[in-house]
Structure formats: C-alpha cells, structure tokens
Amino acid sequence: MRIRILVVEEERVLADSIVCGLRVEGYSVELAVDSDAATRALLTKHWDLVVLGWWLSERDRVLRAFRASDRATPAIFLTSRDATADRAQALNAGTDAHLCKPFDLDELLARVRSLLRRRRPTAEPVLRYADLSVDVATQRVERARRVVNLTPKEYSLLLYLLHNAEYVLSREQLYEHVWGDGHDGISNTVEVHVMALRRKLEAAGERLIQTVRGRGYKLQELQLTDES
C-alpha cells in the first residue's frame, strides 16, 4: 500500500503545489483546506505523515484532534515566521519538523523522506467504526463483538472502506486500490464482493456499506444518511 499523506493548508496555490509535488514522488495525497475537513480526515483515516499549515484557523482544535487520534504519526508544520518562539511553540504542539514560508519544494520533499525513514515502530492499529472493529495485526474482524470471517479480498475491500469511512468511493477507485487494476466498465467484480461483504456484516447488525446511486459506495451508519 502506498504511503498516505494528508496536507492541511488554506493557501490554495501553495497547497496545490505541495500536493502535486508529493504525488509526483509516488505518495497518495489528500488535501484539506479548512479546519473541519482536516479534523474529519484526521479522525476517520490512517495517515503515514501530515503536513499542516501553522496559521490554519482553529489550528488548536485540529492539533488536539491529530494528537488525540494518533500520537505516532510524524507531522511537518508550515509557518510564516521563523522566530525562536514560533519554533518552540510548534515543537510543543507535537511537530516533528517545521519549514518557514517561503520554502523550496525539494526541501519539503527531503523532510518528508527523512521523517518517513525514521518513523517510530508502532503496534498495528485496531480500526473501529460504529460497532465494527478490525485488528490489522491479526486481521480479525468483529461486528458487535461477533467474529466476521472474510475472504482475503473481502478483508482488503473492508480495510479500504474503513480507511475512507463516510467518503464516497467510486467503483473505479475500489477496483484500482483493492484489485490493483483499472476498471474496464464491464466487470461486476466490485458489486459481487460488496454484496458478499454486506451479507456477512449485516448478519450481526444494520447496514454499514451504503450505495450512493451513480457514484459508488461508502461506509456509513444507516441512520446518518438518507441514501441506501
């Protein structure tokens, strides 16, 4: 699975430049341009590294969400000033590195590579959503504390949905990330596996995998959506 990086930056031109540069390096990158989107992404997905604009509005709320959900993921903070007090504040907030704007993209990429190389080893996480839990180390899946036995492909499909909980994923995205190939527009492989996974999960509870007509699927509790 590719390295996943979240970029949180309100300056859109700078944000687009960072995202483009990281994607060229082969990373899987998502952009959040405001505090709400950043908090949502930090709490619902797993990231290998976060790049966070220091002057983001409601920055403290985002930082609390970040470190409350994941204390091990490295973070690079982008700041507009290079004063000693600002650097100390960034370090105290949980940063692993910081860059002062304007900065060279190559310098950012170097910092990213360095932090990813020296990431602290951590135990594999237990992913949770509603009454569903997945122990990544053992690949044990439980729904309402009942074990759900999945095939390897069903497990991979569920893991990708969990990492992107409450986001609509197209059939093309599922095919590419779970099967590692482009969708030909004809195969019903995705539909068959979603149906099988739904049947197993629903044996222990309400529907969690919702169909969004014309767009794809998303993992979401039924009572939180008007689409089924």
N, C-alpha and C positions, 0 to 999 in steps of 0.2 A: 504494500500500500504506500502511496506517495506521501511525502512529508506535507502536513496540513498547517498552513499559516493563516492567522487572522490579522488583517490590517485594519486598525481603527484610526481614521484620520478625517477631519472635517474639511480640510482644504482639498477640494476635488481634483485639481490639476496635479498636486503633489501625490495624492492618493492613487490616482490612475497611473502615474509614473512608477510608483513603488510596486503596485500590483503587476504591471506589465513586466518590470524587471525581474520580479520573483518568478513569474510564470515562465519567462524565457529560460530561467535556471532549472526548470522542471518541477517546481513546487506547485502544490494545489493550494490556491489562494482564494480567500473570501474577503470582501470589503464591507465594513460597517462605517457609515458616515455620520452616525449620531449616537448618543448615549443609550437610547432604548434598543437600537439594533445591536450595539456592542454587548449590552448586558444579556440580551436574549441569546446571542451566539455563544457567549462565554458559559452560560448556564445549561445549554442544550447540546453542545457539541464538544468533542475532544480536539484539542489543538496541540501541535508539537512546538509552536512558538507563536508569540503575539507581538505585533508592532503597534504601539499605542501612542497617539498624539498627546503630548503632555498638557496642552491647553484645551483639550476637549471639554465642552461644557458638561457639568455634572461629573467631572473626572473622578471625584472621590467615590461616588456610587459605583462607577464602573470598576474601579480598583478593588473595592470591597467585594464585588461580585466575582471578580477574577481570582483573587487570593482565597476567597471562601470556597470556591468550587475546585480550585487546583493550585496547590502551593508549590508544585514542582516544575510546571511549565515555564521555560525561560521567557523573559519579556525584554523588548528593546523600547525605550521611551524616546520620543522625538520632542525636543524642546526648542523654544525660540531664543533662549538665553543660555549663556554658559557660565553664569555666576556660580561661585562655590556653594552658596546657599541652595540654589536650584538643584545642583548635582546631589547634594546631601539629601534634599527632600525627595528626590527621585529614588535614591538608594533606600531610604527609609520606607518608601511606599512599596518596595518589593521589586524594583527593577534589577535586571542583571547587567544591563548596558544602556548607555544613552548617547544620542547623537544630537548635536546642535545644528539647527537650520541656519543657513542652507548647508546641505551636505552632499557629497558625491555619492551617486548610486553604488559605485563599486565599493565604497567604504561600508555602506549598509549591507551589501551582499557578503562582504568579508566578515562583518559582525554576526550575521545570520549563520554562516557556515561554522564560525568558531563556537557559537553557543550550542548549535545542534550537535557538534562533535563532543562537547563536554557535558551534555545533559546528564543530570544525576539519574542513576538507575532507580527505577521505582517499581513497585509491585503492579502487575496488570490490574486495571480498574474493574470494578463491578459497575456496569452501566444500568441505570434504572429509568424507567418511565412508567408512571401510574403504578399498577401492581405487577409490572413486568421487570425482571432483573436478568442480566446476563453477566456471568463471571467470565471475563475474557481469558483468564489463565487456564481454566478448566473447560471452557465452552459450555458450561452448564446454564441452561435456560430455565427460568421458573416464572410461572404466572400464578398469582395469588398463592404462592408457596407450593405450587404443584409443578413437578418437573415436566418440561415440554421437550420431547425428543424430536430433533430436527435432522434432516439430511445436511451434508456439508454445504450444499448450495442454498438451502433454506436458511441455514445459520448465517451465511455471508450476506444474504438479502436482508435478514433482520438486522444485522450489525450495521449495514449501510443506512437503513431506515432510522435506526436508533441514533447514529451519529448526526443525522439530519432531521431530528424529530420536529414535527409541526411545519416542515418545509415541503412544498410540493416537489416531487421528483418525477420527471418525465420517464416514459418507457425507455427512451434512448439513453438517459442518464443511468438508469438501473442496469440496462444491458451492458453499457460500457464499463461501469465500475464493478459489477458483480460477475459478469461473464468475460470481461476484458476484451470486448469486441464491439464493432459498430453494429447498430440495429439495421436490418435490411428492410424493415417496414412490413414484412410479411409474417415472420415467425411469431408464434404466440407463446414463446418460452416464458416471457415475463409474466403474462397473465396466468399461465398454468401454475407457476411457482408461487405467485401471490395468493392464488386461490387455495393452494395446499397449505401455505403458511397461515393464512387466515383461519382455516378449518382447525388447525392444531391449537392456535392461540385462543380461539373462541370456545374451545372445549372447556376452558377454565375462566371465562369472563366475557365481557362485552367486546364488541368490535373495536380494534385499535388501528387497523390499516384501512384508511378511508380512500375511496375512489373519488378523484376530482375530475369530473367529466371534461373530456377534451384536453386534459393537461397531464394526468398521471395519478400518482398515489402519494399519500403522506401518512406518517404515524401520528395519530392524534386521538384523544379520547372522544367518543361519540358525542357526549353532551357538550363538548366545546366547539362543535362545528355543525353547520346546517347542511353539510354536503355528505352524502354517503353513497 
